[in-house]
């Protein structure tokens, strides 16, 4: 398919060519990682020990998905905060709610873990078509790409694949630049281009990158080459174990000194028959019947455990999460130590994703309010995340009690409620209930203070005549 763009200026055409080539070059590798995540990969046989009859066995192992989802489950976005502000002065929570980001964002983060990066596009919405005022969309690396500007630490340009045909060839794309946005629709052998101005001076796309590096600004995938190699080895171990189980289920027997007529072509009939009636041979001797010693499947299990240990070390996923049961139950300290690397990994991922979410939120506010400069009040905006350690209610409560004892005023802070694990809607309800109760108490105190004092009555005997 030719991506000729006669309607574009030379500079735009060269930029488009660079973007489409980069997307095409990365698409195959991204597709492979999607296949591993979905568990649709084929057995990679080494041609040594797997019998031909088992090469078509559809063995599936969900370790790649476990490596992605175990980390993704610990990365829970909990809204934005402005230091020094009790409320949401820019109503960013409404922007997020209008775009269902509580559902959309976790999918974008999962895609980022699979493909190393995903993208958030922020564009003006078509309110007449039922879209929100500002439309925030998540796109995977399978349908988007970008060019990183190291000096600005942001995207210099981005390409979003909106629609493809049955062969995966793009029909509609959007190219984002700091000062314009171009919509390209395929028509015949060329493209029709519609252009709109971008007055913000920033690309309306933010990459959600996992573990970026200076030489790899778009990061690394959780489904690394090591993860794929270990998964292939584990699948081969499962297939070999399956073949071994077939022999284990039908033990090998031998018969010495019997006539050929004693052997039946139906091996299951010979195996499952309750009685074996074999006559004497031509010399009148009784045939000798025996059974080979059954080999153990333990070597396959030991190899699978060894591969699981390597996979756990590569991904920081606890060994128990891979279905490997330890002989002795682990203590609470051992369980925490096994998850400590994963918690550290989640904190690092949240820090990078939070910076991208902050920029996307600022872009959304600027588009909604028609701004061309970032307000000073909006610059301190920060993304807030739940504690990836996911402490229990008992341990979190114990920690808060100890901290409040040392720092009493901490009990009056919303941060204490957050540390206890309450989400923002619950915190809002709790604070509303607190204000309502305080209001009732204040009214009761005012009413009591305003009531006239009643003079005490004296007994009749104490009244002077």
VOVOVEX-77551 format. One record per residue (C-alpha): residue in one letter; x, y, z. Coordinates in pm, whole numbers. Example, Ala and Ser with C-alpha at 12.3 -4.5 7.8 and 13.67 -1.06 7.14 Angstrom:
ATOM  r       u       v       w
ATOM  A    1230    -450     780
ATOM  S    1367    -106     714
***
This chain:
ATOM  r       u       v       w
ATOM  X       0       0       0
ATOM  X     139     339     -99
ATOM  X     102     620     152
ATOM  X     139     903     -97
ATOM  X      12    1234      37
ATOM  X     -14    1486    -249
ATOM  X    -225    1724     -39
ATOM  X      44    1771     225
ATOM  X     322    2024     222
ATOM  X     672    1883     182
ATOM  X     765    1909     552
ATOM  X     435    1752     659
ATOM  X     470    1476     400
ATOM  X     817    1389     525
ATOM  X     695    1387     885
ATOM  X     402    1165     792
ATOM  X     633     926     610
ATOM  X     859     902     914
ATOM  X     566     834    1145
ATOM  X     402     571     925
ATOM  X     731     390     872
ATOM  X     798     385    1245
ATOM  X     448     250    1314
ATOM  X     490     -21    1049
ATOM  X     833    -121    1181
ATOM  X     709    -162    1540
ATOM  X     376    -320    1452
ATOM  X     501    -677    1406
ATOM  X     688    -686    1737
ATOM  X     394    -529    1919
ATOM  X     171    -793    1763
ATOM  X     393   -1071    1896
ATOM  X     367    -934    2249
ATOM  X     -10    -914    2215
ATOM  X     -13   -1280    2111
ATOM  X     186   -1377    2421
ATOM  X     -40   -1173    2647
ATOM  X    -352   -1336    2496
ATOM  X    -199   -1685    2525
ATOM  X    -230   -1754    2151
ATOM  X     136   -1828    2083
ATOM  X     234   -2154    1911
ATOM  X     466   -2419    2052
ATOM  X     826   -2344    1956
ATOM  X     959   -2697    1924
ATOM  X    1334   -2759    1930
ATOM  X    1289   -3084    1736
ATOM  X    1459   -3299    2001
ATOM  X    1234   -3451    2265
ATOM  X     873   -3364    2175
ATOM  X     703   -3654    1989
ATOM  X     554   -3567    1648
ATOM  X     205   -3648    1776
ATOM  X     234   -3372    2040
ATOM  X     363   -3093    1820
ATOM  X       7   -2982    1744
ATOM  X    -101   -2977    2108
ATOM  X    -234   -2632    2202
ATOM  X     -49   -2585    2529
ATOM  X    -113   -2247    2691
ATOM  X      63   -2085    2984
ATOM  X     -63   -1754    3123
ATOM  X     264   -1630    3269
ATOM  X     304   -1327    3036
ATOM  X     -46   -1203    3123
ATOM  X      25   -1267    3491
ATOM  X     343   -1059    3467
ATOM  X     144    -769    3321
ATOM  X    -172    -789    3529
ATOM  X      -1    -844    3865
ATOM  X     181    -513    3830
ATOM  X    -113    -334    3668
ATOM  X    -343    -429    3956
ATOM  X    -116    -240    4197
ATOM  X    -121      81    3990
ATOM  X    -451     250    4075
ATOM  X    -498     612    3976
ATOM  X    -685     813    4240
ATOM  X    -733    1153    4077
ATOM  X    -543    1482    4076
ATOM  X    -444    1709    4363
ATOM  X    -330    2069    4385
ATOM  X    -109    2133    4689
ATOM  X    -272    2387    4915
ATOM  X    -617    2341    4758
ATOM  X    -894    2158    4939
ATOM  X   -1120    2141    4637
ATOM  X   -1082    2094    4260
ATOM  X   -1077    2456    4132
ATOM  X   -1035    2357    3766
ATOM  X   -1301    2083    3782
ATOM  X   -1059    1826    3640
ATOM  X   -1253    1542    3803
ATOM  X   -1551    1631    3583
ATOM  X   -1333    1610    3272
ATOM  X   -1215    1265    3379
ATOM  X   -1565    1148    3465
ATOM  X   -1708    1269    3132
ATOM  X   -1452    1051    2953
ATOM  X   -1502     745    3181
ATOM  X   -1133     747    3268
ATOM  X   -1193     519    3565
ATOM  X   -1251     250    3302
ATOM  X   -1039     381    3014
ATOM  X    -718     456    3204
ATOM  X    -658     105    3347
ATOM  X    -681     -30    2992
ATOM  X    -427     225    2875
ATOM  X    -188     129    3156
ATOM  X    -224    -241    3071
ATOM  X    -146    -162    2708
ATOM  X     157      36    2821
ATOM  X     287    -265    3014
ATOM  X     238    -491    2712
ATOM  X     385    -268    2439
ATOM  X     611     -41    2649
ATOM  X     392     261    2572
ATOM  X      38     368    2503
ATOM  X    -105     710    2420
ATOM  X    -367     953    2548
ATOM  X    -509    1187    2284
ATOM  X    -683    1505    2401
ATOM  X    -902    1677    2141
ATOM  X   -1207    1905    2131
ATOM  X   -1520    1692    2142
ATOM  X   -1826    1713    1919
ATOM  X   -2097    1795    2172
ATOM  X   -2367    1781    1903
ATOM  X   -2280    1412    1852
ATOM  X   -2299    1339    2224
ATOM  X   -1925    1365    2291
ATOM  X   -1789    1549    2596
ATOM  X   -1657    1902    2556
ATOM  X   -1302    1766    2566
ATOM  X   -1250    1414    2436
ATOM  X    -975    1204    2599
ATOM  X    -903     877    2418
ATOM  X    -656     598    2498
ATOM  X    -471     426    2213
ATOM  X    -229     137    2215
ATOM  X     100     122    2029
ATOM  X     -79    -102    1777
ATOM  X    -275     202    1659
ATOM  X     -42     493    1730
ATOM  X     315     617    1736
ATOM  X     510     934    1798
ATOM  X     844    1113    1768
ATOM  X    1011    1218    2092
ATOM  X    1164    1563    2137
ATOM  X    1444    1530    2391
ATOM  X    1484    1904    2448
ATOM  X    1115    1966    2519
ATOM  X    1074    1626    2690
ATOM  X     751    1580    2501
ATOM  X     626    1453    2167
ATOM  X     730    1651    1860
ATOM  X     463    1478    1652
ATOM  X     222    1186    1684
ATOM  X      14     968    1454
ATOM  X    -311     798    1552
ATOM  X    -457     518    1338
ATOM  X    -832     569    1364
ATOM  X    -959     307    1117
ATOM  X    -814      19     912
ATOM  X    -956    -214     647
ATOM  X    -977    -593     659
ATOM  X    -608    -625     567
ATOM  X    -499    -385     841
ATOM  X    -426    -100     599
ATOM  X    -515     241     749
ATOM  X    -825     415     613
ATOM  X    -821     714     849
ATOM  X    -540     869    1051
ATOM  X    -477    1182    1254
ATOM  X    -136    1352    1262
ATOM  X     -70    1581    1558
ATOM  X     184    1866    1559
ATOM  X     239    2151    1808
ATOM  X      57    2406    1589
ATOM  X    -184    2201    1378
ATOM  X    -377    1877    1358
ATOM  X    -441    1701    1026
ATOM  X    -704    1435     961
ATOM  X    -615    1207     667
ATOM  X    -881     990     503
ATOM  X    -801     744     226
ATOM  X    -984     812     -98
ATOM  X    -901     602    -400
ATOM  X    -525     589    -437
ATOM  X    -450     899    -227
ATOM  X    -555    1086      83
ATOM  X    -790    1370     163
ATOM  X    -660    1607     429
ATOM  X    -859    1824     671
ATOM  X    -660    2060     890
ATOM  X    -737    2244    1213
ATOM  X    -526    2492    1407
ATOM  X    -364    2411    1739
ATOM  X    -321    2728    1945
ATOM  X    -166    2556    2248
ATOM  X     180    2509    2101
ATOM  X     190    2152    2236
ATOM  X     100    1817    2082
ATOM  X    -241    1691    2196
ATOM  X     -98    1347    2269
ATOM  X      81    1215    2577
ATOM  X     269     882    2589
ATOM  X     217     657    2889
ATOM  X     559     495    2900
ATOM  X     682     206    3113
ATOM  X    1048     216    3223
ATOM  X    1181     474    2975
ATOM  X    1554     522    2924
ATOM  X    1765     791    2763
ATOM  X    1826     568    2462
ATOM  X    1472     430    2466
ATOM  X    1233     715    2550
ATOM  X     932     494    2473
ATOM  X    1040     244    2735
ATOM  X    1039    -133    2767
ATOM  X     767    -396    2759
ATOM  X     690    -617    3056
ATOM  X     676    -902    2804
ATOM  X    1047    -886    2738
ATOM  X    1255   -1128    2534
ATOM  X    1350   -1305    2856
ATOM  X     982   -1344    2949
ATOM  X     899   -1486    2606
ATOM  X    1195   -1727    2613
ATOM  X    1106   -1854    2961
ATOM  X     743   -1895    2857
ATOM  X     847   -2098    2550
ATOM  X    1067   -2321    2766
ATOM  X     788   -2372    3020
ATOM  X     538   -2462    2747
ATOM  X     777   -2721    2608
ATOM  X     810   -2863    2959
ATOM  X     432   -2888    2985
ATOM  X     409   -3066    2649
ATOM  X     683   -3310    2743
ATOM  X     505   -3374    3070
ATOM  X     182   -3435    2879
ATOM  X     358   -3696    2665
ATOM  X     509   -3853    2974
ATOM  X     164   -3867    3134
ATOM  X      37   -4072    2839
ATOM  X     304   -4335    2906
ATOM  X     245   -4302    3280
ATOM  X    -126   -4379    3228
ATOM  X     -49   -4691    3023
ATOM  X     247   -4873    3184
ATOM  X     467   -5072    2949
ATOM  X     446   -5451    2988
ATOM  X     638   -5731    2831
ATOM  X     555   -6092    2756
ATOM  X     826   -6356    2709
ATOM  X     775   -6695    2548
ATOM  X     421   -6630    2418
ATOM  X     273   -6711    2080
ATOM  X     211   -6419    1841
ATOM  X    -164   -6476    1863
ATOM  X    -152   -6364    2227
ATOM  X     -75   -6006    2123
ATOM  X    -380   -5792    2042
ATOM  X    -375   -5486    1820
ATOM  X    -596   -5296    2066
ATOM  X    -355   -5178    2334
ATOM  X    -634   -5033    2553
ATOM  X    -819   -5364    2549
ATOM  X    -505   -5538    2663
ATOM  X    -440   -5273    2927
ATOM  X    -791   -5247    3070
ATOM  X    -886   -5613    3052
ATOM  X    -949   -5759    3395
ATOM  X    -809   -6099    3302
ATOM  X    -527   -6197    3070
ATOM  X    -573   -6547    2935
ATOM  X    -255   -6667    2763
ATOM  X    -196   -7030    2671
ATOM  X     122   -7231    2696
ATOM  X     374   -7216    2416
ATOM  X     452   -7499    2177
ATOM  X     691   -7650    2433
ATOM  X     428   -7645    2703
ATOM  X     596   -7369    2900
ATOM  X     400   -7089    3067
ATOM  X     489   -6742    2919
ATOM  X     653   -6492    3152
ATOM  X     458   -6167    3203
ATOM  X     620   -5856    3347
ATOM  X     599   -5475    3360
ATOM  X     869   -5212    3317
ATOM  X     932   -4982    3612
ATOM  X     743   -4658    3564
ATOM  X     956   -4345    3532
ATOM  X     872   -4045    3749
ATOM  X     725   -3715    3626
ATOM  X     908   -3530    3902
ATOM  X    1189   -3407    3671
ATOM  X     931   -3219    3461
ATOM  X     784   -3060    3773
ATOM  X    1128   -2964    3900
ATOM  X    1214   -2802    3568
ATOM  X     885   -2612    3565
ATOM  X     953   -2487    3917
ATOM  X    1302   -2377    3811
ATOM  X    1162   -2187    3511
ATOM  X     897   -2028    3733
ATOM  X    1171   -1907    3969
ATOM  X    1356   -1748    3678
ATOM  X    1032   -1587    3556
ATOM  X     959   -1453    3906
ATOM  X    1307   -1303    3922
ATOM  X    1261   -1140    3581
ATOM  X     919    -987    3652
ATOM  X     920    -948    4035
ATOM  X     599   -1157    4043
ATOM  X     584   -1373    4359
ATOM  X     641   -1741    4291
ATOM  X     309   -1830    4454
ATOM  X     128   -1616    4196
ATOM  X     261   -1847    3924
ATOM  X      92   -2151    4077
ATOM  X     405   -2283    4250
ATOM  X     307   -2401    4598
ATOM  X     582   -2400    4857
ATOM  X     627   -2695    5090
ATOM  X     609   -2475    5400
ATOM  X     366   -2185    5442
ATOM  X     534   -1846    5424
ATOM  X     534   -1602    5712
ATOM  X     389   -1253    5682
ATOM  X     740   -1107    5660
ATOM  X     834   -1349    5383
ATOM  X     519   -1265    5187
ATOM  X     592    -892    5213
ATOM  X     955    -945    5112
ATOM  X     843   -1142    4807
ATOM  X     624    -850    4696
ATOM  X     861    -568    4787
ATOM  X    1027    -559    4443
ATOM  X     684    -544    4279
ATOM  X     581    -252    4502
ATOM  X     900     -65    4412
ATOM  X     831    -135    4044
ATOM  X     475      -3    4080
ATOM  X     594     318    4248
ATOM  X     843     380    3967
ATOM  X     579     319    3700
ATOM  X     329     547    3875
ATOM  X     582     830    3886
ATOM  X     637     821    3508
ATOM  X     270     769    3422
ATOM  X     171    1046    3664
ATOM  X     384    1300    3477
ATOM  X     211    1211    3148
ATOM  X    -134    1225    3309
ATOM  X     -54    1567    3454
ATOM  X      36    1701    3108
ATOM  X    -278    1546    2956
ATOM  X    -497    1706    3225
ATOM  X    -337    2048    3167
ATOM  X    -398    2014    2792
ATOM  X    -762    1923    2858
ATOM  X    -815    2227    3082
ATOM  X    -655    2458    2826
ATOM  X    -874    2323    2545
ATOM  X   -1189    2350    2753
ATOM  X   -1120    2704    2877
ATOM  X    -969    2836    2552
ATOM  X    -631    2912    2711
ATOM  X    -299    2955    2531
ATOM  X     -80    2959    2844
ATOM  X     -75    2730    3144
ATOM  X    -220    2915    3447
ATOM  X      22    2950    3736
ATOM  X    -236    2795    3968
ATOM  X    -241    2481    3750
ATOM  X     134    2422    3732
ATOM  X     163    2243    4072
ATOM  X     -95    1982    3961
ATOM  X       2    1628    4063
ATOM  X    -138    1282    3995
ATOM  X    -237    1081    4301
ATOM  X    -210     702    4324
ATOM  X    -326     442    4571
ATOM  X     -64     275    4786
ATOM  X      68     -12    4569
ATOM  X     161    -210    4881
ATOM  X    -216    -258    4940
ATOM  X    -183    -290    5319
ATOM  X    -459    -460    5514
ATOM  X    -706    -250    5711
ATOM  X    -554    -369    6039
ATOM  X    -193    -287    5946
ATOM  X    -291      49    5791
ATOM  X    -492     143    6101
ATOM  X    -207      46    6331
ATOM  X      39     257    6130
ATOM  X    -193     560    6134
ATOM  X    -250     533    6510
ATOM  X     126     536    6571
ATOM  X     176     834    6341
ATOM  X    -112    1033    6492
ATOM  X      33     967    6838
ATOM  X     358    1126    6726
ATOM  X     197    1396    6509
ATOM  X    -149    1475    6661
ATOM  X    -259    1726    6396
ATOM  X    -229    1451    6134
ATOM  X    -567    1321    6252
ATOM  X    -731    1634    6104
ATOM  X    -578    1577    5760
ATOM  X    -743    1403    5465
ATOM  X    -413    1225    5408
ATOM  X    -484    1006    5710
ATOM  X    -809     890    5551
ATOM  X    -626     818    5227
ATOM  X    -365     613    5412
ATOM  X    -646     406    5563
ATOM  X    -745     303    5211
ATOM  X   -1057     515    5157
ATOM  X   -1116     624    4799
ATOM  X   -1199     985    4712
ATOM  X   -1582     943    4694
ATOM  X   -1581     779    5038
ATOM  X   -1357    1053    5180
ATOM  X   -1594    1316    5041
ATOM  X   -1891    1146    5207
ATOM  X   -1706    1111    5539
ATOM  X   -1611    1479    5540
ATOM  X   -1970    1577    5452
ATOM  X   -2098    1370    5743
ATOM  X   -1838    1530    5970
ATOM  X   -1947    1881    5869
ATOM  X   -2314    1790    5918
ATOM  X   -2251    1653    6268
ATOM  X   -2041    1958    6358
ATOM  X   -2321    2181    6232
ATOM  X   -2575    2007    6452
ATOM  X   -2347    2037    6753
ATOM  X   -2293    2408    6689
ATOM  X   -2669    2470    6662
ATOM  X   -2728    2278    6985
ATOM  X   -2464    2483    7164
ATOM  X   -2609    2812    7037
ATOM  X   -2960    2706    7136
ATOM  X   -2842    2610    7484
ATOM  X   -2660    2940    7529
ATOM  X   -2960    3146    7417
ATOM  X   -3211    2977    7651
ATOM  X   -3313    3202    7955
ATOM  X   -3187    3099    8295
ATOM  X   -3463    2961    8523
ATOM  X   -3448    3073    8889
ATOM  X   -3441    2779    9127
ATOM  X   -3750    2737    9345
ATOM  X   -3714    2709    9721
ATOM  X   -3908    2470    9941
ATOM  X   -4202    2619   10133
ATOM  X   -4033    2561   10467
ATOM  X   -3739    2779   10361
ATOM  X   -3954    3081   10270
ATOM  X   -3947    3353   10536
ATOM  X   -4284    3464   10666
***
